């Protein structure tokens, strides 16, 4: 343990200076000389010097306090910037809605300690929270956010609303970051939260663009179905899941009848319209969990998880009838669409997609041989 601390050293130094002043003959002589000047010239030199000394000491003390305050503010500012940088780094690794929500939930409260902070965005006409809203009314948060992004039809003056920072991307407001209005925000806090709102807006937009790019890379633009490469990856994953859970898995493969004649007679634009109709009807008839795929040309696949062979046959018949009931009208003419179907299922423990597709293709070939516009089933696969 230290006996003499930093403040003790300062006190000892002061006492030493005082003893020097008391015992110093030259200093005493100097003070006597100053008094003589005071009497001879009618001045008050010694009191003036004392006042100057006191003023100087007070000035130095206040200057030191100001420097300490500025240093404390600078330290606080650095800490805020570090938290903002950490938020930005977390967002750079967030390419989907779940990871963005996790980053916002973790980091936004750190940028506004001891305050209620939230963030919501507007997507496809709906407001979606990026952070937990707690007990706050969703309607109140939406009203505050709409007022922040400049919606003209928001009722009320907003006096009781949280303070909001709009999330703007390319000149368009997509949401807002809100914070409780008391105590009042400092300029530094406003700057940090405005920057956080900008980072969050950019991250949300990047996630949307990434999702759009991913969708474009795995989907056929004409039909909206998955492309062949992606469907094979999905099929592989579904077969592995079916093997683990001992679930059933079936595949429907179909080919549009006389499609070349449609192109030759009505033109390729009509053929494109037929393909687009098929994609639309597949989305209308099949479940959301079913995988719709354009296998190539006029050939399509439907991957049916948790569906045994009899159920797959019913699905194929539904599709076959649905295509006939939705002809394509082209240049005052009606194009009837029919298709030939082949279906199969996966044996217990089977994990080879190509073998399963091969059996479905064999059944499809049999349907064509039997006059088209019908459904055929392969024999049960051997495990």
C-alpha positions as CSV (number, residue, x, y, z in Angstrom):
1,X,0.0,0.0,0.0
2,X,1.3,3.4,-1.0
3,X,1.7,5.8,2.0
4,X,2.0,8.9,-0.1
5,X,-0.5,9.4,-3.0
6,X,-0.6,11.8,-5.9
7,X,-2.7,14.4,-4.0
8,X,-0.4,14.0,-1.0
9,X,2.6,14.9,-3.1
10,X,0.8,18.0,-4.2
11,X,0.1,19.0,-0.6
12,X,3.7,18.3,0.5
13,X,5.0,20.5,-2.5
14,X,2.7,23.3,-1.3
15,X,4.0,23.1,2.2
16,X,7.6,23.2,0.9
17,X,6.9,26.3,-1.1
18,X,5.3,27.9,1.9
19,X,8.3,27.1,4.1
20,X,10.6,28.5,1.4
21,X,8.6,31.7,1.3
22,X,8.7,32.1,5.1
23,X,12.4,31.4,5.4
24,X,13.6,33.1,2.2
25,X,15.4,36.3,2.9
26,X,15.6,37.5,-0.7
27,X,11.9,37.0,-1.1
28,X,11.3,39.0,2.1
29,X,13.6,41.7,0.7
30,X,11.6,41.8,-2.5
31,X,8.3,42.1,-0.6
32,X,9.8,45.0,1.5
33,X,10.9,46.7,-1.7
34,X,7.4,46.3,-3.1
35,X,5.9,47.9,0.0
36,X,8.3,50.8,-0.3
37,X,7.1,51.3,-3.9
38,X,3.5,51.1,-2.7
39,X,4.2,53.9,-0.1
40,X,6.3,56.1,-2.4
41,X,4.1,55.8,-5.5
42,X,0.7,55.5,-3.9
43,X,0.2,52.0,-5.4
44,X,-1.2,48.7,-4.1
45,X,1.3,46.4,-5.8
46,X,1.2,43.5,-3.3
47,X,-2.6,43.2,-3.2
48,X,-2.7,43.4,-7.0
49,X,-0.2,40.7,-7.3
50,X,-2.1,38.6,-4.9
51,X,-5.3,39.1,-6.9
52,X,-3.6,38.3,-10.2
53,X,-2.2,35.1,-8.6
54,X,-5.6,34.1,-7.3
55,X,-7.2,34.9,-10.7
56,X,-4.5,32.9,-12.5
57,X,-5.0,29.9,-10.2
58,X,-8.8,30.0,-10.6
59,X,-8.4,30.3,-14.4
60,X,-6.1,27.3,-14.5
61,X,-8.5,25.3,-12.3
62,X,-11.5,26.0,-14.5
63,X,-9.4,25.3,-17.6
64,X,-8.4,21.9,-16.2
65,X,-12.1,21.1,-15.4
66,X,-13.1,22.1,-19.0
67,X,-10.3,19.9,-20.4
68,X,-11.4,17.0,-18.2
69,X,-15.0,17.5,-19.4
70,X,-14.0,17.6,-23.0
71,X,-11.9,14.5,-22.5
72,X,-14.9,12.7,-20.9
73,X,-17.1,13.8,-23.8
74,X,-14.5,12.6,-26.3
75,X,-14.2,9.3,-24.5
76,X,-18.0,8.9,-24.6
77,X,-18.1,9.9,-28.2
78,X,-15.4,7.3,-29.1
79,X,-17.5,4.6,-27.2
80,X,-20.6,5.6,-29.2
81,X,-18.7,5.4,-32.4
82,X,-17.3,2.0,-31.4
83,X,-20.8,0.7,-30.8
84,X,-22.0,2.2,-34.1
85,X,-19.1,0.5,-35.9
86,X,-20.0,-2.8,-34.2
87,X,-23.6,-2.4,-35.4
88,X,-22.4,-1.8,-38.9
89,X,-20.2,-4.8,-38.8
90,X,-23.0,-7.0,-37.6
91,X,-25.2,-5.7,-40.4
92,X,-22.6,-6.5,-43.0
93,X,-23.0,-10.2,-42.2
94,X,-26.8,-10.0,-42.3
95,X,-28.3,-11.0,-45.6
96,X,-31.8,-12.0,-44.6
97,X,-34.6,-10.7,-42.4
98,X,-33.9,-12.9,-39.4
99,X,-30.2,-11.9,-39.1
100,X,-31.1,-8.2,-39.6
101,X,-33.6,-8.4,-36.8
102,X,-31.1,-10.2,-34.5
103,X,-28.5,-7.5,-35.2
104,X,-31.0,-4.6,-34.6
105,X,-32.3,-6.2,-31.4
106,X,-28.8,-6.7,-30.0
107,X,-27.1,-3.4,-31.0
108,X,-29.8,-0.7,-31.1
109,X,-30.4,-0.6,-27.3
110,X,-26.6,-0.2,-26.9
111,X,-26.7,3.0,-29.0
112,X,-29.5,4.4,-26.7
113,X,-28.8,3.1,-23.2
114,X,-31.6,3.4,-20.6
115,X,-34.1,4.3,-23.3
116,X,-36.8,2.5,-25.2
117,X,-35.7,2.0,-28.8
118,X,-37.4,0.2,-31.7
119,X,-37.3,-0.1,-35.5
120,X,-40.0,-1.1,-38.0
121,X,-40.0,-1.2,-41.8
122,X,-42.8,-1.1,-44.4
123,X,-42.8,-4.0,-46.9
124,X,-45.5,-4.6,-49.5
125,X,-47.9,-2.3,-47.7
126,X,-47.4,-3.9,-44.2
127,X,-45.3,-2.7,-41.2
128,X,-42.9,-5.3,-40.0
129,X,-41.0,-4.9,-36.7
130,X,-37.2,-5.3,-36.7
131,X,-37.0,-5.2,-32.9
132,X,-39.3,-6.3,-30.1
133,X,-41.9,-3.6,-29.5
134,X,-42.7,-4.6,-25.9
135,X,-45.9,-3.3,-24.5
136,X,-46.1,-0.4,-26.9
137,X,-49.1,-0.2,-29.2
138,X,-48.1,-1.3,-32.7
139,X,-50.6,1.4,-34.0
140,X,-48.8,4.1,-32.1
141,X,-45.4,3.0,-33.4
142,X,-46.7,2.8,-37.0
143,X,-48.2,6.3,-36.6
144,X,-44.9,7.7,-35.4
145,X,-43.0,6.0,-38.2
146,X,-45.5,7.2,-40.8
147,X,-45.2,10.7,-39.6
148,X,-41.4,10.5,-39.6
149,X,-41.3,9.3,-43.3
150,X,-43.7,12.1,-44.3
151,X,-47.0,10.4,-44.8
152,X,-49.5,13.2,-45.3
153,X,-52.6,11.3,-44.1
154,X,-51.4,10.7,-40.5
155,X,-53.9,12.2,-38.0
156,X,-52.8,14.1,-34.9
157,X,-49.9,16.5,-34.0
158,X,-47.5,13.7,-32.8
159,X,-46.7,15.6,-29.6
160,X,-46.7,12.3,-27.6
161,X,-45.0,10.2,-30.2
162,X,-41.5,8.8,-29.9
163,X,-38.7,10.6,-31.7
164,X,-38.1,8.9,-35.0
165,X,-35.3,8.8,-37.5
166,X,-36.4,7.8,-41.0
167,X,-34.7,4.9,-42.8
168,X,-34.1,6.2,-46.3
169,X,-32.7,4.3,-49.3
170,X,-32.2,6.0,-52.7
171,X,-34.6,8.8,-51.7
172,X,-37.4,6.5,-50.6
173,X,-38.3,6.0,-46.9
174,X,-38.8,2.3,-46.0
175,X,-39.1,2.6,-42.2
176,X,-38.0,4.3,-39.1
177,X,-35.9,4.0,-35.9
178,X,-37.8,5.3,-32.9
179,X,-36.6,6.3,-29.4
180,X,-38.4,7.6,-26.3
181,X,-38.4,11.4,-26.3
182,X,-37.3,11.9,-22.7
183,X,-34.7,12.9,-21.6
184,X,-33.9,15.1,-24.5
185,X,-31.4,13.8,-27.0
186,X,-28.0,15.5,-27.4
187,X,-26.7,16.4,-30.8
188,X,-24.2,13.6,-30.6
189,X,-26.9,11.0,-29.8
190,X,-29.0,12.3,-32.7
191,X,-26.0,11.9,-35.1
192,X,-25.4,8.4,-33.9
193,X,-29.0,7.3,-34.2
194,X,-29.4,8.9,-37.6
195,X,-26.3,7.0,-38.8
196,X,-27.7,3.8,-37.3
197,X,-31.0,4.3,-39.2
198,X,-29.0,4.8,-42.4
199,X,-27.0,1.7,-41.8
200,X,-30.2,-0.3,-41.1
201,X,-31.9,1.0,-44.2
202,X,-29.0,0.0,-46.4
203,X,-28.8,-3.4,-44.9
204,X,-32.6,-4.0,-45.4
205,X,-32.3,-3.0,-49.0
206,X,-29.2,-5.1,-49.6
207,X,-31.1,-8.1,-48.1
208,X,-34.0,-7.5,-50.5
209,X,-31.6,-7.3,-53.5
210,X,-29.8,-10.4,-52.4
211,X,-33.1,-12.3,-52.1
212,X,-34.1,-11.0,-55.5
213,X,-30.8,-12.1,-57.0
214,X,-31.1,-15.5,-55.4
215,X,-34.6,-16.0,-56.6
216,X,-33.6,-15.0,-60.1
217,X,-30.7,-17.4,-60.1
218,X,-32.9,-20.4,-59.1
219,X,-36.2,-19.7,-60.8
220,X,-37.2,-19.8,-64.4
221,X,-38.3,-16.3,-65.4
222,X,-41.1,-17.4,-67.7
223,X,-42.9,-19.9,-65.5
224,X,-41.9,-18.9,-62.0
225,X,-40.8,-22.5,-61.3
226,X,-37.5,-23.5,-60.0
227,X,-34.9,-24.3,-62.5
228,X,-33.5,-27.8,-63.0
229,X,-30.3,-27.3,-61.0
230,X,-32.0,-25.9,-57.9
231,X,-34.7,-28.6,-58.0
232,X,-32.1,-31.3,-58.0
233,X,-30.5,-29.7,-54.9
234,X,-33.9,-29.5,-53.2
235,X,-34.7,-33.1,-54.2
236,X,-31.5,-34.3,-52.7
237,X,-32.2,-32.5,-49.4
238,X,-35.8,-33.8,-49.3
239,X,-34.7,-37.4,-49.9
240,X,-32.3,-37.2,-47.0
241,X,-35.0,-35.7,-44.8
242,X,-37.4,-38.5,-45.8
243,X,-34.8,-41.1,-45.0
244,X,-34.2,-39.6,-41.5
245,X,-37.9,-39.3,-40.7
246,X,-39.1,-42.4,-42.6
247,X,-41.5,-40.1,-44.5
248,X,-42.9,-40.7,-48.0
249,X,-41.7,-38.8,-51.0
250,X,-43.2,-38.8,-54.6
251,X,-42.3,-37.2,-57.9
252,X,-44.6,-36.2,-60.7
253,X,-43.0,-35.6,-64.1
254,X,-45.1,-34.4,-67.1
255,X,-44.6,-33.2,-70.6
256,X,-46.9,-30.9,-72.6
257,X,-48.6,-32.8,-75.5
258,X,-47.8,-31.6,-79.0
259,X,-46.0,-28.5,-77.8
260,X,-44.0,-28.3,-81.0
261,X,-47.2,-28.0,-83.0
262,X,-48.3,-25.1,-80.8
263,X,-45.1,-23.2,-81.6
264,X,-45.3,-24.1,-85.3
265,X,-48.9,-23.1,-85.7
266,X,-49.3,-20.1,-83.4
267,X,-45.7,-19.0,-82.9
268,X,-43.2,-19.1,-80.1
269,X,-44.9,-16.2,-78.2
270,X,-48.0,-18.4,-77.9
271,X,-45.8,-21.2,-76.7
272,X,-44.4,-18.9,-74.1
273,X,-47.9,-18.0,-73.0
274,X,-48.7,-21.7,-72.7
275,X,-45.7,-22.3,-70.5
276,X,-46.5,-19.3,-68.3
277,X,-50.0,-20.7,-67.9
278,X,-48.6,-24.0,-66.7
279,X,-46.5,-22.3,-64.1
280,X,-49.5,-20.4,-62.8
281,X,-51.7,-23.4,-62.6
282,X,-49.0,-25.4,-60.8
283,X,-48.8,-22.7,-58.2
284,X,-52.6,-22.6,-57.9
285,X,-53.1,-26.4,-57.5
286,X,-50.0,-27.6,-55.6
287,X,-49.2,-27.0,-52.0
288,X,-46.8,-24.4,-50.8
289,X,-44.4,-27.1,-49.6
290,X,-44.4,-28.8,-53.0
291,X,-41.5,-27.9,-55.3
292,X,-42.4,-26.8,-58.8
293,X,-39.7,-27.2,-61.4
294,X,-39.3,-26.6,-65.1
295,X,-37.1,-29.5,-65.9
296,X,-36.3,-28.4,-69.5
297,X,-38.3,-27.2,-72.5
298,X,-41.9,-28.3,-72.0
299,X,-41.0,-30.8,-69.3
300,X,-41.9,-30.1,-65.7
301,X,-41.4,-31.8,-62.3
302,X,-43.4,-31.6,-59.1
303,X,-41.7,-32.8,-56.0
304,X,-44.2,-33.9,-53.3
305,X,-42.8,-34.3,-49.8
306,X,-44.8,-36.4,-47.3
307,X,-46.9,-37.7,-50.1
308,X,-47.4,-41.5,-50.8
309,X,-47.9,-42.8,-54.3
310,X,-51.8,-42.8,-54.3
311,X,-51.7,-39.1,-53.2
312,X,-49.3,-38.3,-56.0
313,X,-51.6,-39.9,-58.5
314,X,-54.5,-37.7,-57.3
315,X,-52.2,-34.6,-57.6
316,X,-51.3,-35.6,-61.2
317,X,-55.0,-36.1,-62.2
318,X,-55.8,-32.7,-60.6
319,X,-53.1,-31.0,-62.7
320,X,-54.2,-32.8,-65.9
321,X,-57.8,-31.7,-65.5
322,X,-56.8,-28.2,-64.5
323,X,-54.7,-27.7,-67.6
324,X,-57.6,-28.8,-69.8
325,X,-60.0,-26.4,-68.0
326,X,-57.7,-23.4,-68.5
327,X,-57.0,-23.1,-72.3
328,X,-54.9,-20.3,-73.6
329,X,-56.6,-17.7,-75.7
330,X,-54.3,-16.4,-78.4
331,X,-55.3,-14.1,-81.3
332,X,-59.0,-15.0,-81.2
333,X,-58.1,-18.7,-81.1
334,X,-58.3,-21.2,-78.2
335,X,-55.3,-23.4,-77.5
336,X,-56.2,-26.5,-75.4
337,X,-53.4,-27.6,-73.2
338,X,-52.9,-31.3,-72.3
339,X,-50.1,-33.1,-70.7
340,X,-48.8,-36.7,-70.2
341,X,-47.8,-37.6,-66.6
342,X,-45.5,-40.1,-65.0
343,X,-45.2,-40.6,-61.3
344,X,-43.1,-42.6,-58.9
345,X,-42.1,-42.6,-55.3
346,X,-38.9,-43.1,-53.4
347,X,-38.2,-46.4,-51.7
348,X,-37.3,-46.5,-48.0
349,X,-33.8,-45.1,-47.6
350,X,-33.4,-44.2,-51.3
351,X,-31.2,-41.1,-51.8
352,X,-30.4,-41.1,-55.6
353,X,-32.4,-38.4,-57.3
354,X,-31.4,-39.6,-60.8
355,X,-32.8,-43.0,-60.3
356,X,-36.1,-41.7,-59.1
357,X,-36.4,-39.3,-62.0
358,X,-35.5,-42.1,-64.4
359,X,-38.4,-44.1,-63.1
360,X,-40.8,-41.1,-63.5
361,X,-39.5,-40.6,-67.0
362,X,-40.2,-44.2,-67.9
363,X,-43.8,-43.8,-66.6
364,X,-44.1,-40.6,-68.6
365,X,-42.9,-42.4,-71.8
366,X,-45.5,-45.0,-71.2
367,X,-48.2,-42.3,-70.9
368,X,-47.2,-41.0,-74.3
369,X,-47.3,-44.5,-75.8
370,X,-50.8,-44.9,-74.4
371,X,-52.1,-41.9,-76.3
372,X,-51.0,-38.9,-74.1
373,X,-53.2,-36.8,-71.8
374,X,-53.1,-39.6,-69.1
375,X,-51.3,-40.6,-65.9
376,X,-49.0,-43.6,-65.6
377,X,-47.2,-45.0,-62.5
378,X,-44.0,-46.9,-62.3
379,X,-43.7,-50.1,-60.2
380,X,-42.8,-49.7,-56.6
381,X,-39.1,-49.1,-56.2
382,X,-37.1,-51.8,-54.6
383,X,-35.1,-50.7,-51.5
